Amino acid sequence: MIKQTSQIFSIINKIVGTKIHAKCWGVGERHVYRWGANSDYCDDCGRNPIDRLITALKRVDELGRDDAVESVLEYIVGLFGYKLIHNESAVCSDKQSATLEILDVNSALGDITQKLQQSLMDGKIDEDERSGLLQSTSNLIRQAMELKDAIYQWKN
């Protein structure tokens, strides 16, 4: 099981060789060798492109655009014939109360309804409106999963 991004580069280096791997990235062999080095045992490691992608996606997620993160990940796994499945167990109630969580669900649903009504006033949905609706829908899904967790954790 892969636990560090350096392991990805190490595996590819072993399978295709550093020469071919370096050509894929347009860098020298030393780069892909460093990217595959275990930072626990090697001082000469480099921050690899996958680490940089993860950092960028985390920033996008922090800005509330989990829909964009999901789209990127779906694209990547789709290239290899796989499908992205959201890990519902990773979402926990931030309120620990089903009553309070249902208010968040209602608010998120109201937000989608309002955005959809505004978008349809001219009879079409442009890209900015679509993006806003997708973001709001992702928020509704997250709120529903938080409600689900609160119900699961419910104690009488």
C-alpha positions as CSV (number, residue, x, y, z in Angstrom):
1,M,0.0,0.0,0.0
2,I,1.3,3.4,-1.0
3,K,1.7,5.8,2.0
4,Q,3.9,8.5,0.4
5,T,4.0,10.1,-3.0
6,S,7.7,9.2,-3.3
7,Q,6.6,5.6,-3.4
8,I,4.7,6.2,-6.7
9,F,7.9,7.5,-8.3
10,S,9.9,4.7,-6.9
11,I,7.6,2.1,-8.3
12,I,7.5,3.7,-11.7
13,N,11.3,4.1,-11.7
14,K,11.7,0.4,-11.0
15,I,9.2,-0.7,-13.6
16,V,10.0,1.6,-16.6
17,G,13.5,2.8,-15.5
18,T,14.6,6.3,-14.6
19,K,15.6,7.2,-18.2
20,I,12.1,6.6,-19.7
21,H,10.4,8.0,-16.6
22,A,12.5,11.2,-16.8
23,K,11.5,11.6,-20.4
24,C,7.8,11.5,-19.4
25,W,8.3,14.5,-17.1
26,G,10.8,16.3,-19.4
27,V,13.5,16.3,-16.6
28,G,16.8,14.6,-16.0
29,E,17.0,11.2,-14.4
30,R,18.3,12.7,-11.2
31,H,14.9,14.4,-10.7
32,V,12.8,11.3,-10.9
33,Y,15.3,9.4,-8.8
34,R,15.1,12.2,-6.1
35,W,11.3,12.2,-6.3
36,G,11.3,8.5,-5.6
37,A,13.6,8.7,-2.7
38,N,12.2,8.0,0.8
39,S,12.6,11.2,2.9
40,D,12.9,9.1,6.1
41,Y,16.3,7.8,4.9
42,C,17.5,10.2,2.3
43,D,18.5,13.9,2.6
44,D,18.6,14.5,-1.1
45,C,14.8,14.3,-1.9
46,G,12.8,16.6,-4.1
47,R,9.3,17.7,-3.8
48,N,7.6,15.9,-6.6
49,P,4.8,17.0,-9.0
50,I,2.2,14.8,-7.2
51,D,2.9,16.6,-3.9
52,R,2.5,19.9,-5.7
53,L,-0.8,18.8,-7.3
54,I,-2.1,17.6,-3.8
55,T,-1.1,21.0,-2.3
56,A,-3.0,22.8,-5.1
57,L,-6.1,20.6,-4.8
58,K,-6.1,21.1,-1.0
59,R,-6.1,24.9,-1.5
60,V,-9.0,24.6,-4.0
61,D,-10.9,22.4,-1.5
62,E,-10.2,25.0,1.3
63,L,-11.9,27.6,-0.9
64,G,-15.0,25.4,-0.8
65,R,-14.6,24.1,-4.4
66,D,-14.7,20.3,-3.6
67,D,-16.6,20.0,-6.9
68,A,-13.5,21.1,-8.8
69,V,-11.3,18.7,-6.8
70,E,-13.8,15.9,-7.5
71,S,-13.8,16.7,-11.2
72,V,-10.0,16.5,-11.3
73,L,-9.9,13.2,-9.5
74,E,-12.7,11.8,-11.6
75,Y,-10.8,12.7,-14.7
76,I,-7.5,11.1,-13.5
77,V,-9.1,7.8,-12.4
78,G,-11.3,7.7,-15.5
79,L,-8.3,7.7,-17.7
80,F,-7.5,4.2,-16.3
81,G,-11.1,2.9,-16.4
82,Y,-11.8,3.5,-12.7
83,K,-14.6,5.3,-10.9
84,L,-14.2,7.7,-8.0
85,I,-16.3,6.8,-4.9
86,H,-16.6,9.3,-2.1
87,N,-15.7,8.0,1.3
88,E,-18.8,8.9,3.3
89,S,-17.2,7.7,6.5
90,A,-14.7,10.6,6.3
91,V,-17.5,13.1,6.8
92,C,-18.4,13.7,10.4
93,S,-21.1,15.9,11.9
94,D,-19.8,19.3,12.9
95,K,-22.8,19.8,15.2
96,Q,-23.3,16.4,16.7
97,S,-27.0,17.1,16.6
98,A,-29.4,15.8,14.0
99,T,-31.7,18.7,14.7
100,L,-29.0,21.3,14.0
101,E,-27.7,19.3,11.0
102,I,-31.2,19.3,9.3
103,L,-31.1,23.1,9.5
104,D,-27.8,23.1,7.5
105,V,-29.4,20.7,4.9
106,N,-32.5,23.0,4.6
107,S,-30.2,26.0,4.2
108,A,-28.1,24.3,1.5
109,L,-31.3,23.2,-0.4
110,G,-32.6,26.7,-0.2
111,D,-29.4,28.0,-1.7
112,I,-29.6,25.6,-4.6
113,T,-33.3,26.6,-5.2
114,Q,-32.5,30.3,-5.1
115,K,-29.5,29.9,-7.5
116,L,-31.5,27.7,-9.9
117,Q,-34.4,30.2,-10.0
118,Q,-32.0,33.1,-10.7
119,S,-30.2,31.0,-13.4
120,L,-33.5,30.1,-15.2
121,M,-34.8,33.7,-15.3
122,D,-33.2,34.1,-18.8
123,G,-34.0,30.5,-19.8
124,K,-30.4,29.2,-19.8
125,I,-27.6,28.4,-17.5
126,D,-24.2,29.9,-18.3
127,E,-20.9,28.4,-17.1
128,D,-20.6,30.6,-14.0
129,E,-24.1,29.7,-12.9
130,R,-23.5,26.0,-13.6
131,S,-20.3,26.2,-11.5
132,G,-22.2,27.9,-8.6
133,L,-24.9,25.3,-8.8
134,L,-22.4,22.4,-8.7
135,Q,-20.7,24.0,-5.7
136,S,-24.0,24.4,-3.9
137,T,-25.0,20.8,-4.8
138,S,-21.7,19.5,-3.4
139,N,-22.4,21.5,-0.2
140,L,-25.9,20.0,0.0
141,I,-24.4,16.5,-0.3
142,R,-21.9,17.2,2.4
143,Q,-24.5,18.6,4.7
144,A,-26.7,15.5,4.1
145,M,-23.7,13.3,4.9
146,E,-23.1,15.3,8.1
147,L,-26.8,14.8,9.0
148,K,-26.4,11.1,8.3
149,D,-23.4,10.9,10.7
150,A,-25.4,12.9,13.4
151,I,-28.2,10.4,13.1
152,Y,-25.8,7.5,13.2
153,Q,-24.2,8.9,16.4
154,W,-27.5,9.8,18.0
155,K,-27.8,8.7,21.6
156,N,-31.0,8.8,23.7
